[in-house]
């Protein structure tokens, strides 16, 4: 009896516990991943250093393609806020998942077929359905009957517009102006062209959220309060 009892105890102790089985499985998976990484590294000149650099480049490519992308400001059309040579970080997810550009946003868009074969940066002044006029009795831009005080971002000495306009923005498009109105080629210059100077929302690459360079000009680009009291387009026509 004593001998049988001892055999039973030995059998129980020799069987691995649940935690030991899990640990062994995780260890095997870890060793497999490590072996795979090593095999990839062995095939590359420079080994693991080259592999690490390639992974970093892939990460940066995916980040720039789908999340955030830097753009250099090529002209003075958005002064004083954006200067020539500034690098802005464009949030490419800002208008995904149902979100839409809002009045006051600074956006980067593909101007092919509308402005020119290049990317442009402008401020959204009117969205689909808006009635945008310049100038009202006070010499200001008015959206849906509400005058907009643009002094917080308009270039000093510029009028809201030297070109009068009275437009209704079609649904799914944007009316865009530069902040340096006297030195900006924008929706005003194309009112008589196909599309009437409006840019489809689908052409928008993203919203410029940060000035990243130079370091001394680092700042977040906030939506100004100037458009906060503009009524909805439906209300304006009612």
C-alpha positions in Angstrom: 0.0 0.0 0.0 2.8 2.4 0.9 4.5 1.6 -2.4 1.3 2.3 -4.5 0.8 5.5 -2.7 4.3 6.6 -3.5 3.8 5.8 -7.2 0.6 7.9 -7.3 2.4 10.9 -5.8 5.2 10.6 -8.3 2.7 10.4 -11.2 0.9 13.6 -10.1 4.1 15.5 -9.6 5.5 14.5 -13.0 2.4 16.0 -14.9 3.0 19.7 -15.8 0.6 22.2 -14.2 -1.7 24.5 -16.3 0.6 27.5 -15.6 3.6 25.5 -16.8 1.8 24.5 -20.0 0.9 28.1 -20.7 4.4 29.3 -19.9 5.9 26.7 -22.2 3.5 27.7 -25.1 4.3 31.4 -24.7 8.0 30.6 -24.6 7.7 28.6 -27.8 5.9 31.4 -29.6 8.5 33.9 -28.4 11.3 31.7 -29.6 9.6 31.3 -33.0 9.2 35.1 -33.4 12.8 35.7 -32.4 13.9 33.0 -34.9 11.9 34.7 -37.7 13.4 38.1 -36.9 16.8 36.6 -36.9 16.2 34.9 -40.3 15.0 38.2 -41.8 18.0 40.0 -40.3 20.4 37.4 -41.7 19.2 38.0 -45.2 19.8 41.8 -45.0 23.2 43.5 -45.3 23.8 45.0 -41.9 21.6 42.5 -40.1 19.4 43.8 -37.3 20.4 47.4 -37.8 19.1 47.4 -41.3 16.0 45.6 -40.3 15.3 48.1 -37.6 15.7 51.0 -40.0 13.4 49.4 -42.5 10.7 48.9 -39.8 11.1 52.6 -38.8 10.7 53.7 -42.4 7.6 51.5 -42.9 6.1 53.0 -39.7 6.8 56.6 -41.0 5.4 55.7 -44.4 2.2 54.4 -42.8 2.0 57.4 -40.5 2.4 59.9 -43.3 0.0 58.0 -45.6 -2.9 57.5 -43.2 -2.5 59.7 -40.1 -0.4 62.9 -40.2 1.6 64.4 -43.0 4.0 67.4 -43.0 3.6 70.2 -45.6 5.8 73.1 -46.3 4.1 76.5 -46.8 5.2 77.8 -50.3 3.7 81.3 -50.4 2.6 84.2 -48.3 -1.2 83.6 -49.0 -1.8 82.5 -45.4 0.2 85.2 -43.6 0.4 86.3 -40.9 -0.5 82.9 -39.3 1.5 80.8 -41.8 4.8 82.1 -43.2 6.8 81.0 -46.2 8.9 77.9 -45.2 6.7 76.9 -42.2 6.1 73.2 -41.9 2.6 72.3 -40.8 1.4 68.9 -39.6 -1.8 68.0 -41.4 -4.2 65.7 -39.6 -5.5 63.3 -42.3 -8.0 61.7 -39.9 -9.7 65.0 -39.0 -12.5 64.5 -41.6 -12.8 60.7 -41.5 -15.5 58.7 -39.8 -18.3 61.2 -40.6 -16.6 64.5 -39.6 -16.8 67.5 -42.0 -14.7 70.6 -42.4 -16.0 73.6 -40.5 -15.8 77.3 -41.1 -12.5 78.7 -39.9 -10.5 75.5 -40.4 -7.2 75.7 -42.2 -7.1 72.9 -44.7 -4.7 71.4 -47.2 -6.4 70.2 -50.4 -5.5 68.8 -53.8 -6.3 71.6 -56.3 -6.0 69.4 -59.4 -8.8 70.4 -61.7 -10.0 73.2 -59.5 -7.1 75.5 -58.5 -4.1 73.9 -60.3 -2.0 70.8 -60.3 -0.7 71.2 -56.7 -1.7 71.1 -53.1 -3.0 74.3 -51.5 -3.6 75.6 -48.0 -6.5 77.9 -47.4 -9.1 78.8 -44.7 -12.7 77.4 -44.9 -15.1 80.4 -45.1 -18.2 78.7 -46.4 -19.4 75.1 -46.3 -22.2 73.4 -48.2 -25.4 75.4 -48.3 -23.8 78.7 -46.9 -24.6 82.0 -48.5 -21.3 84.0 -48.5 -21.2 87.7 -49.4 -18.6 90.4 -49.6 -18.8 92.9 -48.7 -21.6 93.9 -46.3 -22.3 97.5 -45.1 -19.4 97.3 -42.7 -17.0 96.0 -45.4 -16.9 92.5 -43.9 -17.5 89.0 -45.2 -21.0 87.9 -44.2 -22.0 84.2 -44.0 -25.7 83.4 -43.8 -26.5 86.9 -43.0 -24.0 87.2 -40.1 -21.0 89.5 -40.5 -17.7 87.9 -39.6 -14.9 89.8 -37.8 -11.8 88.4 -39.3 -9.3 90.8 -37.8 -7.8 88.1 -35.5 -6.3 86.3 -38.6 -6.5 88.7 -41.5 -3.3 90.2 -42.8 -2.8 93.7 -41.4 -3.9 96.3 -43.9 -5.8 93.9 -46.1 -9.5 94.3 -46.8 -11.7 91.2 -46.4 -11.8 91.2 -50.2 -11.1 93.6 -53.0 -13.3 91.5 -55.2 -17.1 91.5 -54.5 -18.8 88.2 -54.5 -22.2 86.8 -53.6 -22.3 83.0 -53.7 -24.2 80.0 -52.4 -21.9 77.1 -51.7 -23.1 73.8 -53.2 -23.5 70.8 -50.9 -20.4 68.8 -50.6 -18.1 71.7 -51.5 -16.1 74.5 -49.7 -15.5 78.2 -50.3 -11.9 78.9 -49.4 -9.9 82.1 -48.9 -6.3 82.9 -47.9 -5.7 85.1 -44.8 -3.5 87.4 -46.9 -6.4 88.5 -49.1 -4.3 90.9 -51.2 -1.8 88.1 -52.0 -4.0 85.0 -52.3 -5.3 83.1 -55.2 -8.4 81.4 -53.9 -12.1 80.8 -54.6 -12.7 84.4 -55.5 -10.4 84.1 -58.6 -12.4 81.2 -60.0 -16.0 82.3 -59.6 -16.6 82.3 -63.3 -14.7 79.0 -63.9 -16.3 75.5 -63.9 -17.1 74.7 -60.3 -17.4 78.3 -59.4 -14.3 78.4 -57.3 -15.7 75.7 -55.0 -13.6 72.7 -53.9 -15.2 69.4 -53.2 -14.7 68.1 -49.7 -13.3 64.9 -51.1 -10.3 66.9 -52.4 -9.3 67.9 -48.8 -6.2 66.0 -47.7 -6.6 67.1 -44.0 -6.7 69.8 -41.5 -3.6 71.8 -40.6 -3.4 71.4 -36.8 0.2 72.4 -35.9 3.1 74.5 -37.1 6.0 72.1 -36.4 8.9 74.1 -37.9 10.8 76.3 -37.3 10.9 75.5 -33.6 10.4 79.1 -32.6 7.1 79.2 -34.5 5.7 76.0 -33.0 2.0 76.4 -32.2 -1.3 74.8 -32.5 -3.7 76.2 -35.2 -7.0 76.7 -33.4 -10.3 77.4 -35.1 -11.1 81.1 -34.6 -14.2 82.2 -32.7 -15.1 84.5 -35.6 -17.5 82.0 -37.2 -19.0 80.7 -33.9 -22.1 82.8 -34.2 -22.7 82.1 -37.9 -26.2 80.4 -38.2 -26.7 77.2 -40.1 -27.4 77.5 -43.8 -31.0 76.2 -43.5 -31.7 78.9 -40.9 -30.3 81.6 -43.1 -32.7 80.7 -46.0 -35.6 80.4 -43.7 
